[in-house]
């Protein structure tokens, strides 16, 4: 049987182009077992922001038959399509570029300056590094964070 990670990657490779063709961005996806059921959660956005219930329904109607035809997921599962929310997860270099000037909370795979968590303002991106004005380093310090060491990053709007 395929691993959950490779199944998620295959799902992403199928749904991302279909969503982009309709003007949506695939922000994140989760495929996991919850109780006895498998759940596929797709979090979508628009370049200008603001996902409505109608957008979620439209994406669901678009993707459901596509996933059935591609037959990526073995057995039964439930699909949920929703907005990423105000404190959305960011993963890609383009996300960090898009949200420059916004507060972010980052968990690292390995420490930078002795810390595995950084909270601060995204100052920009250069190459494979994100520049964060680090609030939890005492005096406001600029941290250079390689994208490869970021385990998880979420916007901190509220």
N, CA and C of each residue as an Amber inpcrd file, in Angstrom:
protein
   474
   0.8400000  -1.1970000   0.0000000   0.0000000   0.0000000   0.0000000
   0.8780000   1.2510000   0.0000000   0.4350000   2.2870000  -0.6990000
   1.1620000   3.5460000  -0.7460000   1.1480000   4.2290000   0.6060000
   2.1740000   5.0160000   0.8680000   2.1900000   5.7800000   2.1100000
   1.2380000   6.9590000   1.9880000   0.8190000   7.4540000   3.1470000
  -0.0950000   8.6080000   3.1580000   0.5700000   9.8060000   2.4990000
   1.8870000   9.9870000   2.7460000   2.6190000  11.1060000   2.1520000
   2.5960000  11.0820000   0.6410000   2.8670000   9.9100000   0.0500000
   2.8790000   9.8370000  -1.4070000   1.4670000   9.9760000  -1.9800000
   0.4630000   9.4790000  -1.2540000  -0.9200000   9.6710000  -1.7010000
  -1.2660000  11.1560000  -1.6890000  -0.8640000  11.8570000  -0.6390000
  -1.1210000  13.3030000  -0.5540000  -0.4430000  14.0500000  -1.6890000
   0.7890000  13.6590000  -2.0210000   1.5030000  14.3030000  -3.1170000
   0.7850000  14.0680000  -4.4430000   0.3150000  12.8400000  -4.6600000
  -0.4170000  12.5450000  -5.8930000  -1.7180000  13.3300000  -5.9620000
  -2.4260000  13.4180000  -4.8360000  -3.6670000  14.1990000  -4.7920000
  -3.3580000  15.6510000  -5.1540000  -2.3280000  16.2040000  -4.5300000
  -1.9350000  17.5870000  -4.8070000  -1.6080000  17.8170000  -6.2710000
  -0.8960000  16.8660000  -6.8800000  -0.5160000  17.0230000  -8.2880000
  -1.7230000  16.9730000  -9.2220000  -2.8040000  16.3670000  -8.7660000
  -4.0250000  16.2980000  -9.5700000  -4.9140000  17.5180000  -9.3420000
  -5.1240000  17.8880000  -8.0780000  -6.0920000  18.9480000  -7.7920000
  -5.5310000  20.3520000  -8.0020000  -4.2260000  20.5370000  -7.7960000
  -3.6660000  21.8860000  -7.9040000  -3.8610000  22.5080000  -9.2850000
  -3.5190000  21.8230000 -10.3900000  -3.7430000  22.4300000 -11.7110000
  -5.2230000  22.6920000 -12.0020000  -6.0980000  21.7920000 -11.5600000
  -7.5370000  21.9760000 -11.7930000  -8.0470000  23.2060000 -11.0480000
  -7.5850000  23.3900000  -9.8120000  -7.9920000  24.5670000  -9.0310000
  -7.4470000  25.8490000  -9.6550000  -6.1690000  25.8190000 -10.0550000
  -5.5600000  27.0090000 -10.6580000  -6.2850000  27.4160000 -11.9370000
  -6.7470000  26.4470000 -12.7140000  -7.4850000  26.7410000 -13.9480000
  -8.7880000  27.4820000 -13.6560000  -9.3210000  27.3070000 -12.4400000
 -10.5620000  27.9810000 -12.0360000 -10.2980000  29.2490000 -11.2150000
  -9.0280000  29.6250000 -11.0620000  -8.6930000  30.8560000 -10.3430000
  -8.4780000  30.6770000  -8.8510000  -8.2670000  29.4430000  -8.3920000
  -8.0420000  29.1660000  -6.9760000  -6.5960000  28.7460000  -6.7360000
  -6.1820000  28.8410000  -5.4990000  -4.8610000  28.3950000  -5.0660000
  -5.0690000  27.2830000  -4.0500000  -4.3630000  26.1770000  -4.2130000
  -4.3630000  25.1250000  -3.2010000  -3.3750000  25.5520000  -2.1260000
  -3.8840000  25.8870000  -0.9450000  -3.0540000  26.3490000   0.1570000
  -2.4520000  25.1640000   0.8970000  -3.2670000  24.1730000   1.1610000
  -2.8210000  23.0290000   1.9420000  -3.7900000  21.8840000   1.7130000
  -3.3260000  20.6740000   1.9980000  -4.2320000  19.5340000   2.0030000
  -3.8130000  18.5940000   3.1140000  -4.8110000  17.9430000   3.6750000
  -4.5950000  16.9440000   4.7130000  -5.3430000  15.6910000   4.2770000
  -4.6890000  14.5590000   4.4090000  -5.3510000  13.2860000   4.1550000
  -5.0030000  12.3890000   5.3320000  -5.9980000  12.1010000   6.1520000
  -5.7270000  11.3270000   7.3660000  -6.9500000  10.5510000   7.8040000
  -6.6660000   9.5640000   8.6330000  -7.7330000   8.7650000   9.2240000
  -8.1940000   9.4730000  10.4870000  -9.5060000   9.6000000  10.6130000
 -10.1230000  10.1400000  11.8220000 -11.1950000   9.1510000  12.2390000
 -10.9210000   8.4310000  13.3220000 -11.8210000   7.3470000  13.7130000
 -11.7360000   6.2540000  12.6770000 -12.8690000   5.8760000  12.1340000
 -12.8920000   4.8200000  11.1080000 -12.8710000   5.3750000   9.6910000
 -12.9690000   6.6830000   9.5640000 -13.0970000   7.2840000   8.2380000
 -11.7940000   7.9580000   7.7960000 -11.5810000   7.9680000   6.4790000
 -10.5030000   8.7410000   5.8740000 -11.0900000  10.0930000   5.4650000
 -10.3640000  11.1600000   5.7780000 -10.8080000  12.5240000   5.4860000
  -9.7640000  13.2010000   4.5940000 -10.2300000  13.7800000   3.4970000
  -9.3880000  14.6080000   2.6400000  -9.8600000  16.0430000   2.8250000
  -8.9930000  16.8830000   3.3800000  -9.3170000  18.3010000   3.5690000
  -8.4650000  19.1240000   2.6040000  -9.1350000  19.9240000   1.8130000
  -8.4690000  20.8080000   0.8760000  -8.7430000  22.2480000   1.3040000
  -7.6940000  23.0170000   1.4630000  -7.8170000  24.4200000   1.8520000
  -7.4500000  25.2650000   0.6400000  -8.4030000  26.0820000   0.1920000
  -8.2040000  26.8620000  -1.0280000  -8.3110000  28.3550000  -0.7350000
  -7.7430000  29.1380000  -1.6430000  -7.8020000  30.5920000  -1.5450000
  -7.8390000  31.1470000  -2.9580000  -7.9980000  32.4450000  -3.0650000
  -7.9140000  33.1470000  -4.3430000  -6.7290000  34.0940000  -4.2480000
  -6.1160000  34.4350000  -5.3640000  -4.9880000  35.3680000  -5.3030000
  -5.3370000  36.6810000  -4.5980000  -6.5680000  37.1550000  -4.8000000
  -6.9820000  38.3960000  -4.1350000  -7.5940000  38.1290000  -2.7600000
  -7.6980000  36.8740000  -2.3760000  -8.2000000  36.4900000  -1.0530000
  -9.7140000  36.4570000  -0.9890000 -10.2150000  35.8110000   0.0540000
 -11.6450000  35.7760000   0.2960000 -12.3770000  34.6330000  -0.3680000
 -12.4560000  33.5120000   0.2940000 -13.1660000  32.3360000  -0.2130000
 -14.5710000  32.3080000   0.3820000 -15.5490000  32.0710000  -0.4700000
 -16.9360000  31.9840000  -0.0190000 -17.3800000  30.5220000   0.0260000
 -18.5330000  30.2950000   0.6030000 -19.1200000  28.9520000   0.6080000
 -19.3570000  28.4840000  -0.8290000 -19.7810000  29.3910000  -1.6890000
 -20.0030000  29.0380000  -3.0970000 -18.7070000  28.5880000  -3.7680000
 -17.5730000  29.2360000  -3.4270000 -16.2770000  28.8220000  -3.9630000
 -15.9480000  27.4000000  -3.5270000 -16.1950000  27.1000000  -2.2650000
 -15.9210000  25.7490000  -1.7420000 -16.7880000  24.7120000  -2.4480000
 -18.0520000  25.0450000  -2.6550000 -18.9540000  24.1270000  -3.3610000
 -18.4990000  23.9220000  -4.8000000 -18.1370000  24.9920000  -5.4650000
 -17.6810000  24.9150000  -6.8560000 -16.4310000  24.0270000  -6.9570000
 -15.4790000  24.2220000  -6.0410000 -14.2500000  23.4160000  -6.0490000
 -14.5580000  21.9510000  -5.7700000 -15.4700000  21.7020000  -4.8500000
 -15.8490000  20.3240000  -4.5160000 -16.4740000  19.6270000  -5.7220000
 -17.3730000  20.3250000  -6.4060000 -18.0280000  19.7670000  -7.5950000
 -17.0100000  19.5100000  -8.7070000 -16.0240000  20.3750000  -8.8260000
 -14.9610000  20.2230000  -9.8200000 -14.0600000  19.0260000  -9.4980000
 -13.6770000  18.8960000  -8.2300000 -12.6420000  17.9320000  -7.8550000
 -13.1460000  16.5180000  -7.6030000 -14.3580000  16.3840000  -7.1240000
 -14.8690000  15.0630000  -6.7720000 -14.8100000  14.0760000  -7.9370000
 -15.3590000  14.4090000  -9.1080000 -15.2730000  13.4530000 -10.2220000
 -13.8370000  13.2690000 -10.7250000 -13.0420000  14.3170000 -10.6490000
 -11.6500000  14.2290000 -11.0790000 -10.8830000  13.2050000 -10.2360000
 -11.0620000  13.2550000  -8.9230000 -10.4040000  12.2980000  -8.0320000
 -10.9430000  10.8830000  -8.2290000 -12.2360000  10.7760000  -8.5280000
 -12.8220000   9.4510000  -8.7920000 -12.2260000   8.8310000 -10.0570000
 -12.0730000   9.6290000 -11.1030000 -11.5280000   9.1260000 -12.3710000
 -10.0590000   8.7450000 -12.2030000  -9.2970000   9.5800000 -11.5060000
  -7.8680000   9.3050000 -11.3120000  -7.6430000   8.1490000 -10.3500000
  -8.6270000   7.8590000  -9.5050000  -8.5930000   6.7270000  -8.5730000
  -7.3150000   6.6930000  -7.7220000  -6.9730000   7.8340000  -7.1540000
  -5.7680000   7.9780000  -6.3390000  -5.9770000   7.4010000  -4.9390000
  -7.1910000   7.5100000  -4.4360000  -7.4810000   7.1230000  -3.0610000
  -8.2110000   5.7870000  -3.0580000  -7.6130000   4.8290000  -2.3560000
  -8.2470000   3.5160000  -2.2390000  -9.3640000   3.5780000  -1.2020000
 -10.4860000   2.9720000  -1.5180000 -11.5750000   2.8960000  -0.5490000
 -12.3530000   4.1920000  -0.4120000 -13.1930000   4.2170000   0.6210000
 -14.0690000   5.3630000   0.8740000 -13.3300000   6.4620000   1.6270000
 -13.7240000   7.6810000   1.3300000 -13.1820000   8.8360000   2.0520000
 -14.1990000   9.9610000   1.9520000 -14.0360000  10.9400000   2.8240000
 -14.8730000  12.1400000   2.8000000 -13.9840000  13.3110000   2.4190000
 -14.4890000  14.1640000   1.5310000 -13.7260000  15.3330000   1.1060000
 -14.3780000  16.5920000   1.6730000 -13.5490000  17.4510000   2.2460000
 -13.9810000  18.7540000   2.7400000 -13.1480000  19.8150000   2.0270000
 -13.8070000  20.8500000   1.5290000 -13.1120000  21.9750000   0.9030000
 -13.4580000  23.2090000   1.7070000 -12.4160000  23.9390000   2.1300000
 -12.7000000  25.1240000   2.9440000 -11.6300000  26.1960000   2.7510000
 -11.9060000  27.3350000   3.3430000 -10.9760000  28.4540000   3.3860000
  -9.8520000  28.1030000   4.3510000  -8.6530000  28.6250000   4.1300000
  -7.5630000  28.3410000   5.0640000  -7.6930000  29.0740000   6.3960000
  -8.6180000  30.0130000   6.4890000  -8.8130000  30.7470000   7.7380000
  -7.8500000  31.9140000   7.8670000  -8.0980000  32.7220000   8.8680000
  -7.3370000  33.9560000   9.0380000  -5.8870000  33.6990000   9.4290000
  -5.6410000  32.7010000  10.2550000  -4.2730000  32.3500000  10.6640000
  -3.7650000  31.1690000   9.8400000  -3.9540000  31.2830000   8.5450000
  -3.6660000  30.2160000   7.5990000  -2.2230000  29.7620000   7.6340000
  -2.0430000  28.5190000   7.2490000  -0.7070000  27.9490000   7.1160000
  -0.1000000  28.4660000   5.8190000   1.1780000  28.7450000   5.8550000
   1.8910000  29.0960000   4.6290000   3.0470000  28.1120000   4.4630000
   3.2760000  27.7120000   3.2220000   4.2430000  26.6420000   2.9640000
   5.2440000  26.9820000   1.8780000   4.8100000  27.6630000   0.8620000
   5.6210000  27.8480000  -0.3280000   6.3450000  29.1930000  -0.2880000
   7.4260000  29.2550000  -1.0580000   8.1790000  30.4990000  -1.1890000
   7.2400000  31.6350000  -1.6220000   6.3480000  31.3400000  -2.5690000
   5.3990000  32.3470000  -3.0600000   4.4800000  32.8490000  -1.9500000
   4.1340000  31.9790000  -0.9770000   3.3040000  32.3980000   0.1600000
   4.0370000  33.4320000   1.0050000   5.3190000  33.1720000   1.2780000
   6.1000000  34.1040000   2.0880000   6.2630000  35.4410000   1.3570000
   6.4260000  35.3930000   0.0330000   6.5290000  36.6240000  -0.7570000
   5.2010000  37.3840000  -0.7160000   4.1100000  36.6780000  -0.8960000
   2.7750000  37.2900000  -0.9190000   2.4390000  37.9710000   0.3970000
   2.8640000  37.3590000   1.5150000   2.4940000  37.8780000   2.8230000
   3.6100000  38.6690000   3.4970000   4.5330000  39.2060000   2.7080000
   5.5730000  40.0820000   3.2690000   4.8940000  41.2310000   4.0170000
   5.4330000  41.5440000   5.1990000   4.8560000  42.5950000   6.0260000
   3.8530000  42.0630000   7.0410000   3.5820000  40.7690000   7.0090000
   2.6020000  40.1420000   7.8920000   3.3170000  39.3590000   8.9900000
   2.6860000  39.3140000  10.1620000   3.2390000  38.5570000  11.2850000
   3.0530000  37.0610000  11.0390000   4.0790000  36.2790000  11.4040000
   4.0750000  34.8410000  11.1890000   4.6870000  34.1440000  12.4070000
   4.2160000  32.9280000  12.6470000   4.7840000  32.0750000  13.6920000
   5.3410000  30.8520000  12.9910000   6.6320000  30.5700000  13.2190000
   7.3220000  29.5000000  12.5170000   7.8780000  28.4890000  13.5100000
   7.6550000  27.2060000  13.2260000   8.2980000  26.1180000  13.9580000
   9.3790000  25.5510000  13.0450000  10.5650000  25.3530000  13.6020000
  11.7170000  24.9200000  12.8180000  12.0530000  23.4540000  13.0640000
  12.6050000  22.8190000  12.0470000  13.0800000  21.4380000  12.1910000
  14.3610000  21.3900000  13.0110000  15.1840000  22.4270000  12.8850000
  16.4220000  22.5240000  13.6570000  16.5770000  23.9710000  14.1200000
  17.2160000  24.1760000  15.2690000  17.2870000  25.5220000  15.8500000
  18.0850000  26.5200000  15.0160000  17.6470000  27.7650000  15.0990000
  18.3880000  28.9080000  14.5610000  18.5750000  29.8510000  15.7400000
  19.8120000  30.2310000  15.9950000  20.1340000  31.0810000  17.1530000
  19.5970000  30.4690000  18.4490000  19.6290000  29.1300000  18.5440000
  19.2040000  28.4420000  19.7560000  17.6980000  28.3140000  19.9310000
  16.9260000  28.7000000  18.9370000  15.4650000  28.6510000  19.0410000
  14.8740000  27.7660000  17.9440000  13.7850000  27.0390000  18.3210000
  13.0570000  26.2360000  17.3390000  11.7210000  26.8730000  16.9620000
  11.4120000  28.0240000  17.5790000  10.2040000  28.7750000  17.2360000
  10.5870000  30.2310000  17.0380000  10.0380000  30.8090000  15.9860000
  10.2770000  32.2220000  15.6870000   8.9310000  32.8670000  15.4100000
   8.6950000  34.0000000  16.0350000   7.5120000  34.8060000  15.7410000
   8.0080000  36.1750000  15.3280000   7.5070000  36.6550000  14.2060000
   7.9430000  37.9650000  13.7380000   7.2580000  38.3450000  12.4420000
   7.7820000  39.4000000  11.8540000   7.2280000  39.9500000  10.6170000
   8.0550000  39.4390000   9.4390000   7.3570000  38.9820000   8.4040000
   8.0440000  38.5500000   7.1810000   8.5670000  39.8070000   6.4870000
   9.8890000  39.9070000   6.4100000  10.5150000  41.0710000   5.7700000
  10.7230000  40.8580000   4.2720000  10.8340000  39.5910000   3.8670000
  11.0350000  39.3040000   2.4510000  11.6360000  37.9310000   2.2550000
  11.8970000  37.6200000   0.9890000  12.4620000  36.3290000   0.6100000
  13.5820000  36.6030000  -0.3820000  14.6810000  35.8800000  -0.1800000
  15.7890000  35.9780000  -1.1220000  16.3600000  34.5860000  -1.3120000
  16.3150000  34.0940000  -2.5360000  16.7920000  32.7380000  -2.7970000
  15.9600000  31.7350000  -2.0360000  16.6220000  30.9280000  -1.2170000
  15.9150000  29.9040000  -0.4360000  15.7720000  30.2990000   1.0310000
  15.8920000  31.5970000   1.3190000  15.7920000  32.0620000   2.7030000
  14.6690000  33.0840000   2.8700000  13.9830000  32.9810000   4.0140000
  12.9480000  33.9410000   4.3950000  13.5540000  34.8300000   5.4760000
  13.3520000  36.1170000   5.3600000  13.8570000  37.0600000   6.3550000
  12.7180000  37.4340000   7.2970000  12.9200000  37.1720000   8.5830000
  11.9010000  37.4100000   9.6060000  12.4440000  38.4050000  10.6240000
  11.6930000  39.4800000  10.8590000  12.0250000  40.4160000  11.9470000
  11.5630000  39.7230000  13.2110000  12.4860000  39.0760000  13.9120000
  12.2480000  38.1440000  15.0100000  11.8990000  38.8800000  16.3060000
  10.6360000  38.7570000  16.7340000  10.1770000  39.4220000  17.9590000
  10.5840000  38.6740000  19.2170000  10.8110000  37.3650000  19.1330000
  11.1030000  36.6200000  20.3470000  12.6010000  36.4290000  20.5690000
  13.4110000  37.2840000  19.9910000  14.8590000  37.2360000  20.2140000
  15.2860000  38.4400000  21.0450000  14.3750000  38.9820000  21.8370000
  14.6990000  40.1630000  22.6390000  14.5760000  41.3910000  21.7690000
  15.7110000  42.0240000  21.4830000  15.6960000  43.1740000  20.5830000
  15.2830000  42.6750000  19.2030000  14.5890000  43.5130000  18.4930000
  14.1040000  43.1160000  17.1680000  15.2890000  42.7610000  16.2750000
  15.3930000  41.4730000  15.9240000  16.5240000  40.9500000  15.1750000
  16.0280000  40.3300000  13.8730000  16.7960000  40.5040000  12.8120000
  16.4500000  39.9120000  11.5310000  17.0420000  38.5060000  11.4560000
  16.1790000  37.5000000  11.3250000  16.6240000  36.1130000  11.1950000
  16.5110000  35.6920000   9.7390000  17.5410000  34.9920000   9.2690000
  17.5280000  34.4080000   7.9270000  17.1730000  32.9370000   8.0970000
  16.0010000  32.5650000   7.6200000  15.4830000  31.2160000   7.8530000
  15.4210000  30.4660000   6.5300000  16.2370000  29.4150000   6.3730000
  16.1400000  28.6190000   5.1510000  14.7670000  27.9310000   5.0690000
  14.1570000  27.9860000   3.9050000  12.8570000  27.3440000   3.7080000
  12.9050000  25.8670000   4.0890000  14.0320000  25.2120000   3.8620000
  14.1540000  23.7760000   4.1210000  14.0490000  23.4240000   5.6080000
  14.3070000  24.3690000   6.5130000  14.2380000  24.0440000   7.9460000
  12.9020000  24.4320000   8.5740000  11.9880000  24.9840000   7.7800000
  10.6780000  25.3620000   8.3060000   9.7820000  24.1240000   8.3390000
   9.3840000  23.7200000   9.5530000   8.4800000  22.5780000   9.7060000
   7.0350000  23.0160000   9.5100000   6.7020000  24.1930000  10.0480000
   5.3330000  24.7080000   9.9480000   5.3700000  26.2230000  10.1250000
   4.5420000  26.9270000   9.3440000   4.4390000  28.3790000   9.4680000
   2.9790000  28.7810000   9.3260000   2.5330000  29.6410000  10.2300000
   1.1570000  30.1490000  10.1990000   1.1610000  31.6620000  10.3360000
   0.3080000  32.3080000   9.5590000   0.1050000  33.7440000   9.7380000
  -0.4800000  33.9840000  11.1190000  -0.1980000  35.1380000  11.6950000
  -0.6970000  35.4930000  13.0150000  -1.4400000  36.8170000  12.9230000
  -2.5850000  36.7920000  12.2660000  -3.3740000  37.9990000  12.0690000
  -4.0340000  38.4200000  13.3790000  -4.5000000  37.4620000  14.1600000
  -5.1580000  37.7710000  15.4280000  -4.4280000  37.1180000  16.5580000
